[in-house]
Amino acid sequence: MKSLRFWCLAAILAVPVAASGAEDGPLRILLLGDSTTIGSVCRQVEPKGLHLEDVIRLLLAAQKDLPPTEVINQGRDGELIHGLLSSGRYDRDIVPLKHFDYIFIRYGLNDMARREKFEENFPKDYSDLIARLRGDFPKAVLVPMTIIPYMTPERDERVNGLIRKVAGAEHLPLFDVYTRYQAELAHGPNMLNYRRYPIEKIPEKDRAWVAPFVRDGRVTVMDNRLDAHFRDLPGWFGDRHPNPAGYHVIGDETARFLSRRIREKKGTTAGARPQKAAGLKASGLEYIDTGFENASPLWYDFADDGTVLVHLIYDHERSSPNRAAGHFHFRLIARPGSQLALEFRNLENVWNGRKGSIARELKTAVVSRDGKTWKTVILERLPGDRVRLAVTMPGPELYVARVEPYRLSDLDQWLATIRNHPLVEITPIGKTVEGRALQIVRVGRSEAPHRVFLRARAHPWEAGGNWIVQGLVDRLLTGDDQARKCLDRYCVYVLPMANKDGVAHGRTRFNLRGKDLNRNWDRPADPVLAPENHALETWLESMIQQGKRPDLALELHNDGSGQFHISRPPVAGLVQHVERMKILERLLRKHTWFTEGATNESFRNPGTLGEGWLERYGIDAAVHEFNANWIAGLNDHPSGAHWRHYGDRLTRVFLDYFETRLPTASADGWPAQNSVPAPSPARLAS
């Protein structure tokens, strides 16, 4: 049966297709790029498989209203643009190919690694290549492409940002394959890359039986078949080149891009749904860009009336039906002055096994012409768990986000401004799933009488917490009389961004291994599935062993209500804990714009940091939500500036709290400050 399928496919590939849509033969498409374009390792392992050019051609051929195509792949391993032009390969291999209708250009990875003065020379090299192609192939549509997710999101964005600038300066259509590829990785972070690993790093006992998989001194497989044996070897997933599945993603997205362009050039529409192309033209939208830091994975199409249907992509909880979509952050590219209607779809989240649409909480969004200065716009709730946004384009581009974004780069820039302050200590405590450093920021003297801990961004979309901790820390570092008085009374420990991977990838709730970092605090953290929580837990237990147990801990979040969550698990000293939290609530009302109130007496929040730290470590802890749509105490929509001001005012709240709160000594029912619960067997095993 397998051989029959192969020969049928071979026959399909061999049969010439009538040139129904082209007068001078098939449309000719050229692919230029590096190893992620040519896929040489895939060709070695599966020489008769479908490769990138085959996927594109067959997908286009399946659309009967399109002309036949010929796709030529001229990618080369290790190639950078400067090498293509300076080595003579361009003149030798590309120019003689003569006529092309479309030329796709995907470079940047090797350029970044090997081109001197990359930021300066790469755009120049790119423009030089475009000039050469325009001269040698004057009838071709040139299409700069983003790279695929390959390095860290920040490094990927350095490359893609320059590509976008070149495309804009050269007035060329940018083809963003990064967003689709990244969205597919939500189904499994290693599903689209092959595994290529040095044989000498394989345990010696396994080297004989893996011999059939060895090529050029490396174990090479196109899928996950050996992951069960070697997934824990350092660097097993390190090679990020696409496997055949990855090339199907690239090919599918390329075929979609091409089919639309070909139809537009022909002046026709897709036969099955002609109104869709008309809707695109009527909308004025050219493109939705998500190829930048913290952008949300999504896909979009058009309703018959031109409404842009924006489909958010869920992230999923491990071993659970739970899923989340609610973060959005993208850039509209459209005709200036055009009026766009966007309708958000895929809002039916699942929590605790039950569907609960996030549509009821989506009341506002923010927009920005430059990605820096934001203003609030109102969203319209539609029947059927849909939400509508109407905007008029103030220029050729407009950023749209759920709340004012706070990205990894924003955190890094802020930390750089405070790192050398004598009152600041920044301590690495561990790493995320993808290896990003987790850091505790201490402000003040470690021997201060009291300690406050704050954590932000356990859920990636909830940027408010980052603005708050930044406002708090900046206020404490002003050096004025009140700041000195605060730091005489307490010091602050901050984990400013708990879910860095989720923020980088534009996720909504879970970490990259499907764990909610604000759950499961009622048990020891799993160091493999939730390394972010394991690192924080290890730090906390070390602090307790040193006699520096936090006196107060706040977990900062965004939602649609903005309440102060006081949990009431059945623990010793609960009455006193609740009274202290009521004191804190009164001080929040006194010194900040907080008015939303606290949870009632029956409220439980099992597994959250607020409840888990209270149960396991005897720490007064609570979850503080902030309404993402409205600040009742200010009669205004929230912004980064509003949240920074809240952090500023928290400094006075904590000062008064430690002057008025009830004691937390062991007589109160809590463990003594120099004790820590014994590690559980599971903890010891980890």
Secondary structure as UniProt FT lines:
FT   HELIX           2..14
FT   TURN            23..24
FT   STRAND          27..33
FT   HELIX           35..38
FT   HELIX           40..45
FT   TURN            47..48
FT   HELIX           52..61
FT   TURN            64..65
FT   STRAND          69..73
FT   TURN            77..78
FT   HELIX           81..86
FT   HELIX           90..94
FT   HELIX           95..97
FT   STRAND          102..106
FT   HELIX           109..114
FT   TURN            116..117
FT   HELIX           118..136
FT   TURN            138..139
FT   STRAND          141..145
FT   HELIX           153..169
FT   TURN            170..171
FT   HELIX           178..184
FT   HELIX           185..187
FT   TURN            189..192
FT   STRAND          195..198
FT   HELIX           199..201
FT   HELIX           204..206
FT   TURN            207..210
FT   HELIX           211..213
FT   STRAND          214..215
FT   TURN            216..217
FT   STRAND          218..221
FT   TURN            225..226
FT   HELIX           227..230
FT   TURN            231..232
FT   TURN            234..237
FT   HELIX           244..266
FT   HELIX           274..283
FT   STRAND          285..289
FT   TURN            293..294
FT   STRAND          298..302
FT   TURN            304..305
FT   STRAND          308..312
FT   STRAND          315..316
FT   TURN            318..319
FT   STRAND          323..324
FT   STRAND          329..334
FT   TURN            336..337
FT   STRAND          339..345
FT   STRAND          348..351
FT   TURN            352..353
FT   STRAND          354..357
FT   HELIX           358..361
FT   STRAND          364..368
FT   STRAND          375..378
FT   STRAND          380..382
FT   TURN            383..385
FT   STRAND          386..392
FT   STRAND          397..401
FT   HELIX           408..418
FT   TURN            419..420
FT   TURN            422..423
FT   STRAND          424..431
FT   TURN            433..434
FT   STRAND          437..443
FT   TURN            446..447
FT   STRAND          450..456
FT   TURN            460..461
FT   HELIX           464..476
FT   HELIX           481..489
FT   STRAND          490..495
FT   TURN            498..499
FT   HELIX           500..505
FT   TURN            512..513
FT   TURN            517..518
FT   TURN            521..522
FT   TURN            527..529
FT   HELIX           531..545
FT   TURN            546..547
FT   STRAND          552..559
FT   STRAND          564..565
FT   TURN            572..573
FT   HELIX           574..591
FT   TURN            601..602
FT   TURN            606..607
FT   HELIX           609..617
FT   STRAND          621..627
FT   TURN            632..635
FT   HELIX           640..660
FT   HELIX           666..668
FT   TURN            673..674
FT   HELIX           681..685
//
